[in-house]
Amino acid sequence: MALDRRQFLLATIATAAVGACSSDDDDSGARASSSTTTTEAGPSLASDPFTLGVASGDPLPGGVILWTRLVMDATEADGAMPTDDVPVAWQVATDAAFESIAAEGSATALAALGHSVHVDADGLDPDTEYHYRFTAGGHTSPVGVTRTFPADDASPGRFRFAVATCQDLQFGRYGAWAHAAADGDFDAVLFMGDYVYELPPFDVSPEQDGSRMWRVDTAVSVDDFRIRYAQVREDPALQAAHAMAPWIVMWDDHEVTDNYTGDTSYTDPDPDDLRAARAAAYQVWYEHMPVRLPAPADITDGETYPVYRAYRYGDLVDLATLDSRQYADPTPCRETSSGDRGPGCEERLDPDRTLLGAEQFAWLADRLGASTARWSVLGNPVMLSGFDANAGEGEPEYYLESWDGYVAERDRLLALLADVESPIVLTGDFHASFVLDARDASGVDVAPEFLVTGISSLPFDAPTAGNPQVRYAEAGNGYLVCEVTPERWTTEFRHVVDVWDPASAVDAGPVWTVEHGQRVATEA
């Protein structure tokens, strides 16, 4: 059953009340080697520390970030690991048997960062598949598969990638990830946020056995978030999805708290408390993501942690991933809204309001203006096209923490996209599947927007009445498959039949296409 976001919020608050009663690398550069055995790293560990699997991410033509976190017991915040740092060896090979080593080195799993490891494996060949693994304490990790991106001046004939978001484990199992991993024919995975949820624990599973229930109460501290991320990372389907291809990840709100913007949130009105929660959440997000970023620092002092990034897949795709939380002005119209939904007000039209912040917006403008790729793509965490959430019944209502709450800056963004030859917008957040026409204030089509539903989070109603810009909407769980060629963009929606079945069948379709140079999608 689908709920709208207001119903979900009220249900969550009610459940919360019930619940209260019941890498710094030693040598991260790649080295050529003909070795066929792994290097033993450090003193022995009592049990396997690779219980969270492996991952890769932020691919470049010459390298990729390799990730793992050493955890012997995922129910413990420290992973039941020693208090000391732990040395880790890593290898990259062109074959699954590791007979042809392309790069190897050593790194340090820092206790201060949850014994996480971020290796920048560079010196690799462009547009090439590699296998990788880690060794620590007498144990060897599972083997992951990754790919480097083509050289910037290359002209690849195809880029195929999955798009996903919103994987609250309390509302379903990860059959969508199992299906994606079984497909496996992906050059990358784009994850749009809500990797974990901070919400309180409750059990709505068919089994009612607590196995799909958060292990700790509402997450606010480093320990809380570490246990939550480890619980998610234990899932074998998610591990398989991480191990099949490099990921490009961005966050949304639930990595910290529901619908926060900057230092404000209707769930936690104290800015100091929210800054402390952000500091904890950002650190633990870094600890669990394969990102080409430094560890965050000084968030509690009001500093920001720039995570917006850009990627180029030869001359085919230029992708920018945006942060719509950290720099955003407070959600408007609080006096008349319920949670994140309410009627419009003058505040949302304020020309000075920002969702991206001046620095990020200027960066994006420069990126779009300089792009020479066939397709310019935004990884956009919240809906750009917007819609009347009241479905044409009475006074319009909007989801005000999306771009509908930042109308003037949206107009400026659409003006940037109007000057791009073939823009595409990919969006997460909403827990429903959409195809939308992103239109400027005069009603001119600027770009097609494909919004991916959640992997497992509770589906929301997807109204179309009174919203002519909505071309397709469907509640459900699943992910997207995007295939890009120089002449055509194809997006296929995939929905699981039963979100509580870890081996659920997946319905393929519908399929929407965009011809190069066009600004609307067509159902195939």
C-alpha positions in Angstrom: 0.0 0.0 0.0 1.3 3.4 -0.9 1.2 6.3 1.5 1.6 10.0 0.8 4.6 11.6 2.6 2.4 13.3 5.2 0.8 10.0 6.2 4.2 8.5 6.4 5.5 11.3 8.6 2.6 11.0 11.0 3.0 7.2 11.1 6.7 7.5 11.9 6.1 10.0 14.8 3.5 7.6 16.2 5.8 4.7 15.9 8.6 6.6 17.6 6.4 7.2 20.6 5.6 3.5 20.8 9.2 2.6 20.4 10.1 4.8 23.3 7.9 2.7 25.5 8.3 -0.9 24.3 42.5 6.4 4.2 45.2 7.5 5.2 47.3 5.1 3.0 50.8 4.1 3.9 51.3 3.4 0.1 48.2 4.0 -1.8 49.8 4.5 -5.2 49.6 1.7 -7.7 52.6 -0.5 -8.3 53.2 -2.9 -11.1 53.9 -6.4 -9.9 53.9 -10.0 -11.2 53.1 -11.4 -7.7 50.4 -14.1 -7.6 49.8 -14.2 -3.8 48.4 -11.7 -1.4 50.5 -10.0 1.2 49.8 -10.9 4.8 49.1 -7.6 6.6 49.5 -7.1 10.3 49.0 -9.3 13.4 46.3 -12.1 13.3 42.7 -11.2 13.9 40.5 -13.6 15.8 37.8 -13.8 13.1 37.1 -12.5 9.6 37.2 -8.7 9.5 35.6 -8.5 6.0 32.0 -9.1 7.1 30.8 -5.9 5.4 32.3 -6.9 2.0 34.2 -4.6 -0.4 33.3 -1.8 -2.8 34.8 0.6 -5.3 33.8 4.0 -6.4 34.5 7.4 -8.0 36.0 6.0 -11.1 38.5 7.9 -13.3 40.2 6.9 -16.5 43.3 6.0 -14.6 42.0 4.8 -11.2 39.3 4.0 -8.8 38.7 4.2 -5.0 38.8 0.8 -3.3 36.9 0.5 0.0 36.4 -1.9 2.9 35.8 -1.5 6.6 37.2 -4.0 9.1 34.4 -5.3 11.3 34.4 -8.6 13.1 31.0 -8.0 14.8 28.6 -5.7 13.1 26.4 -5.4 16.3 29.2 -3.5 18.0 30.0 0.1 17.2 33.7 -0.6 17.2 33.2 -3.8 15.1 34.9 -5.7 18.0 38.1 -4.6 16.4 41.4 -3.8 18.3 41.8 -0.2 19.5 44.9 0.1 17.4 45.1 0.9 13.7 45.4 -2.2 11.5 47.6 -2.6 8.4 45.8 -3.8 5.2 47.2 -5.0 2.0 45.4 -4.6 -1.3 45.7 -5.9 -4.9 44.2 -5.1 -8.2 44.4 -7.6 -11.1 43.2 -8.0 -14.6 41.9 -11.5 -13.9 39.8 -13.2 -11.2 42.6 -15.6 -10.3 45.0 -12.7 -9.6 47.6 -14.1 -11.9 48.2 -10.8 -13.5 48.6 -8.1 -10.9 48.1 -4.5 -12.2 48.6 -2.7 -8.9 49.2 -3.5 -5.2 50.0 -1.7 -2.0 49.4 -1.2 1.7 47.0 1.0 3.6 46.1 1.6 7.2 42.6 1.0 8.6 42.4 3.8 11.1 40.6 3.1 14.4 39.5 6.8 14.5 37.6 6.2 11.3 36.0 2.9 12.2 38.9 0.9 10.7 37.7 2.0 7.2 40.0 1.8 4.2 40.0 4.1 1.2 42.6 3.2 -1.4 43.2 5.4 -4.4 44.3 2.7 -6.9 45.8 4.8 -9.7 48.0 4.1 -12.7 45.4 1.8 -14.2 44.4 1.6 -17.8 41.3 3.5 -19.0 38.0 1.7 -19.8 39.2 -1.6 -18.3 37.7 -4.2 -16.0 39.7 -5.1 -12.9 39.4 -7.4 -9.9 40.5 -6.4 -6.4 40.8 -7.7 -2.9 42.2 -6.9 0.6 44.1 -8.8 3.2 44.3 -8.1 6.9 45.1 -10.1 10.0 45.5 -13.4 8.2 42.2 -13.0 6.3 41.4 -12.2 2.7 38.3 -10.3 1.6 35.8 -11.3 -1.1 36.8 -10.3 -4.6 35.2 -7.2 -6.1 34.9 -6.2 -9.8 35.4 -2.6 -10.9 35.9 -0.6 -14.0 37.9 2.5 -14.9 36.1 5.1 -17.1 37.2 5.8 -20.7 39.8 8.6 -21.3 38.3 12.0 -21.5 38.9 12.2 -25.3 37.6 8.7 -26.0 34.3 8.2 -27.8 32.7 5.2 -26.2 29.7 3.6 -27.9 27.8 2.9 -24.7 27.5 3.7 -21.1 25.1 1.5 -19.1 24.5 2.1 -15.4 22.0 1.5 -12.6 20.3 4.3 -10.6 19.0 3.7 -7.1 18.0 5.4 -3.9 16.2 5.0 -0.5 16.9 1.6 1.0 15.3 1.6 4.4 15.8 -2.0 5.6 12.8 -1.8 7.9 10.3 -1.6 5.0 11.6 -4.4 2.8 14.4 -6.7 1.7 16.9 -6.1 -1.0 15.5 -8.2 -3.8 16.1 -5.2 -6.2 19.8 -5.3 -5.3 19.9 -9.0 -5.8 18.4 -8.6 -9.3 20.8 -5.8 -10.2 23.8 -7.8 -9.1 22.6 -10.8 -11.1 22.4 -8.6 -14.2 25.9 -7.3 -13.5 26.3 -5.6 -16.9 26.9 -2.2 -15.5 29.7 0.3 -16.0 28.7 2.1 -12.7 25.9 2.4 -10.1 24.6 5.9 -9.3 23.2 6.0 -5.7 21.1 9.1 -5.0 20.9 9.1 -1.2 19.1 7.7 1.9 21.6 4.8 2.2 20.5 4.5 5.9 17.7 6.0 7.9 18.0 7.7 11.2 14.4 6.8 12.2 13.5 4.8 15.3 13.3 1.0 15.2 10.1 -0.9 14.6 9.1 -4.1 12.9 6.6 -4.2 10.0 8.0 -7.3 8.4 5.8 -10.3 7.6 7.9 -12.4 9.9 7.8 -10.0 12.9 11.0 -11.6 14.1 13.1 -8.4 14.4 15.5 -9.4 11.7 14.5 -6.3 9.6 14.6 -3.9 12.4 17.2 -1.3 13.4 19.5 -2.5 16.2 19.8 0.8 17.9 17.4 3.7 18.7 17.1 6.8 16.6 20.6 7.5 15.3 22.4 10.7 16.4 25.9 9.6 17.4 29.0 8.1 15.7 28.3 4.8 17.5 24.6 4.8 16.4 25.4 5.5 12.8 28.2 2.9 12.7 25.9 0.2 13.9 23.2 1.2 11.3 25.6 1.3 8.4 27.2 -2.0 9.4 23.7 -3.6 9.7 22.9 -2.4 6.1 26.3 -3.5 4.8 25.8 -7.0 6.1 23.1 -7.7 3.6 24.4 -10.1 1.0 22.4 -8.6 -1.9 23.8 -5.2 -1.2 27.3 -6.6 -0.9 26.9 -8.3 -4.2 25.7 -5.0 -5.8 28.7 -3.1 -4.4 31.1 -5.8 -5.6 29.9 -5.9 -9.2 30.8 -2.3 -10.4 32.0 1.1 -9.1 29.5 3.3 -7.3 29.0 7.0 -7.5 27.2 8.1 -4.3 25.5 11.2 -3.0 23.6 11.7 0.2 20.0 13.0 0.9 18.4 13.8 4.2 18.0 10.5 6.1 21.8 10.1 6.3 21.3 12.7 9.0 17.7 13.4 9.8 14.4 13.8 8.0 14.1 16.8 5.7 17.0 18.8 7.2 18.4 21.8 5.4 21.7 23.3 6.5 21.4 23.7 10.3 17.6 23.5 10.5 15.1 20.6 10.8 11.6 20.5 12.0 12.5 17.2 13.8 15.3 18.9 15.7 14.9 22.6 16.1 18.2 23.1 18.1 20.9 24.0 15.6 23.7 22.9 17.9 22.2 19.4 18.3 21.7 19.2 14.5 25.3 20.2 13.8 26.5 17.6 16.2 24.3 14.9 14.5 25.6 16.1 11.1 29.2 15.8 12.3 28.6 12.2 13.4 26.6 11.3 10.3 29.0 12.8 7.8 32.0 11.0 9.4 30.2 7.6 9.3 28.9 8.2 5.8 32.5 8.7 4.7 33.6 5.7 6.6 31.2 3.5 4.6 31.4 5.0 1.2 33.9 4.4 -1.7 34.5 8.2 -2.2 37.4 10.2 -3.5 37.2 12.7 -0.6 39.1 13.5 2.6 37.5 12.6 5.9 35.2 15.4 7.2 36.3 17.7 10.0 34.9 20.7 12.0 31.3 20.2 11.1 30.3 21.1 14.6 32.0 24.5 14.2 29.6 25.3 11.3 32.0 24.2 8.5 30.7 22.5 5.5 31.9 19.2 3.8 31.9 19.6 0.0 30.8 16.4 -1.5 29.3 17.5 -4.9 31.4 16.1 -7.6 31.6 15.5 -11.4 32.4 12.6 -13.6 33.1 12.3 -17.3 32.6 9.1 -19.4 34.7 9.9 -22.4 32.9 12.4 -24.7 29.6 10.6 -24.1 28.4 11.7 -20.6 29.2 14.5 -18.2 27.6 13.8 -14.8 27.4 16.2 -11.9 26.1 15.0 -8.6 24.5 17.7 -6.4 24.2 18.2 -2.6 20.7 19.6 -1.9 21.0 19.5 1.9 24.1 21.1 3.3 23.8 24.6 1.7 20.1 24.9 1.5 18.1 27.7 3.1 15.4 26.5 5.6 12.3 25.0 4.1 9.8 27.7 3.4 6.2 28.2 4.6 6.7 26.4 7.9 3.7 28.1 9.5 1.2 26.6 7.0 2.9 23.2 6.2 2.7 19.8 7.8 6.2 18.4 7.7 7.5 19.0 4.3 4.2 19.5 2.5 1.9 22.5 2.4 0.4 25.3 0.3 2.6 27.9 -1.4 3.6 31.2 0.2 5.6 34.3 -0.8 8.7 32.9 0.9 9.2 30.1 -1.6 9.3 32.7 -4.4 12.1 34.8 -2.7 14.7 35.4 -5.4 17.5 35.0 -2.8 16.5 31.6 -1.6 19.0 28.8 -2.4 19.0 25.0 -2.4 22.5 24.5 -3.7 24.3 27.5 -2.2 26.2 30.1 -4.2 29.5 28.2 -4.5 28.0 24.9 -5.6 25.7 26.7 -8.1 28.6 28.6 -9.6 30.6 25.3 -9.9 27.6 23.7 -11.7 27.2 26.6 -14.0 30.9 26.5 -15.0 30.7 22.7 -15.4 27.6 22.8 -17.7 29.0 25.8 -19.7 32.3 24.0 -20.4 30.9 20.5 -21.1 31.6 19.1 -24.6 30.0 15.7 -23.8 27.0 14.4 -25.9 24.8 14.3 -22.8 24.9 16.5 -19.7 23.4 14.8 -16.7 22.4 16.0 -13.2 22.4 13.6 -10.3 19.8 15.6 -8.5 18.6 14.4 -5.1 15.1 16.0 -4.9 12.5 16.5 -7.6 13.2 19.4 -10.0 10.0 19.5 -12.1 7.7 19.7 -9.0 4.0 19.0 -8.8 0.8 19.7 -7.0 0.7 17.2 -4.2 -3.0 17.9 -3.7 -3.6 16.2 -7.1 -5.7 19.1 -8.4 -8.2 18.9 -5.5 -8.5 22.3 -4.1 -5.7 24.6 -3.2 -2.3 23.4 -4.6 0.2 21.9 -2.1 3.9 21.3 -2.7 6.7 19.3 -1.2 8.6 22.4 0.0 12.0 20.8 0.7 12.2 19.9 -3.0 12.8 22.4 -5.7 9.2 23.6 -5.3 10.5 25.5 -2.2 13.3 27.3 -4.2 11.5 28.5 -7.2 13.8 31.4 -8.3 16.9 29.3 -8.1 15.1 26.5 -10.0 14.4 29.0 -12.8 18.1 29.9 -12.9 19.1 26.2 -13.0 16.6 25.6 -15.8 18.1 28.5 -17.7 21.5 26.8 -17.5 20.0 23.6 -18.8 18.3 25.3 -21.6 21.7 26.3 -23.0 22.9 22.6 -22.9 22.4 20.5 -26.0 21.1 17.3 -24.4 20.4 17.6 -20.7 19.1 14.7 -18.5 18.0 15.0 -14.9 18.2 11.9 -12.6 16.5 12.2 -9.3 15.8 10.2 -6.1 14.1 10.9 -2.7 10.4 10.4 -3.5 9.7 6.6 -3.2 7.9 6.4 -6.5 8.8 6.2 -10.2 8.3 9.2 -12.4 9.0 10.5 -15.8 8.5 14.3 -15.8 9.0 17.3 -18.2 11.2 19.9 -16.5 9.7 23.1 -17.8 10.8 26.7 -17.4 8.4 29.4 -16.0 6.9 30.0 -19.5 6.1 26.3 -19.9 8.9 25.5 -22.4 10.3 21.9 -22.0 13.9 22.1 -20.9 14.9 18.5 -19.9 13.4 15.1 -19.2 13.6 14.1 -15.6 13.7 10.4 -14.5 12.9 9.9 -10.8 13.9 6.5 -9.4 11.8 4.9 -6.6 13.3 3.4 -3.5 15.0 0.1 -3.3 13.0 -0.9 -0.3 11.6 2.2 1.4 7.8 2.6 1.8 6.3 3.6 -1.5 4.4 6.9 -1.7 1.4 7.8 -3.8 2.3 9.2 -7.1 -0.5 11.6 -8.2 -0.8 12.7 -11.8 -4.1 14.6 -11.8 -3.6 18.3 -12.3 0.1 17.8 -13.1 0.6 17.8 -16.9 4.4 17.7 -16.5 4.1 14.2 -15.0 4.3 11.8 -18.0 4.4 8.6 -15.9 4.1 7.8 -12.2 4.0 4.5 -10.4 4.3 3.5 -6.7 6.5 0.5 -6.0 10.1 -0.4 -5.2 12.9 -1.0 -7.6 15.7 0.8 -9.6 16.5 2.2 -13.0 18.7 1.0 -15.8 20.0 3.7 -18.1 21.8 2.9 -21.4 23.4 5.8 -23.2 24.7 5.9 -26.8 25.8 8.9 -28.8 22.3 9.2 -30.4 19.9 7.9 -27.7 19.2 7.8 -24.0 17.2 4.8 -22.7 15.7 4.5 -19.2 14.1 1.3 -18.1 12.1 1.1 -14.9 12.4 -2.1 -12.9 10.1 -2.9 -10.0 10.2 -5.8 -7.6 7.0 -7.9 -7.3 7.4 -8.5 -3.6 9.6 -6.2 -1.6 9.7 -8.7 1.3 11.0 -11.5 -0.9 14.8 -11.3 -1.1 14.6 -13.3 -4.3 11.7 -11.4 -5.7 11.0 -11.4 -9.4 11.3 -8.0 -11.1 9.0 -6.5 -13.7 10.9 -4.9 -16.5 9.5 -1.8 -18.0 8.2 0.7 -19.0 11.1 1.9 -21.2 11.4 5.6 -22.1 13.8 7.1 -24.6 15.3 10.5 -25.5 16.8 11.2 -28.8 20.0 13.3 -28.7 19.0 17.0 -28.9 15.5 16.4 -27.7 14.1 17.7 -24.5 11.3 15.3 -23.7 11.2 11.6 -23.3 9.0 9.2 -25.3 7.7 5.8 -24.1 9.1 3.0 -26.2 
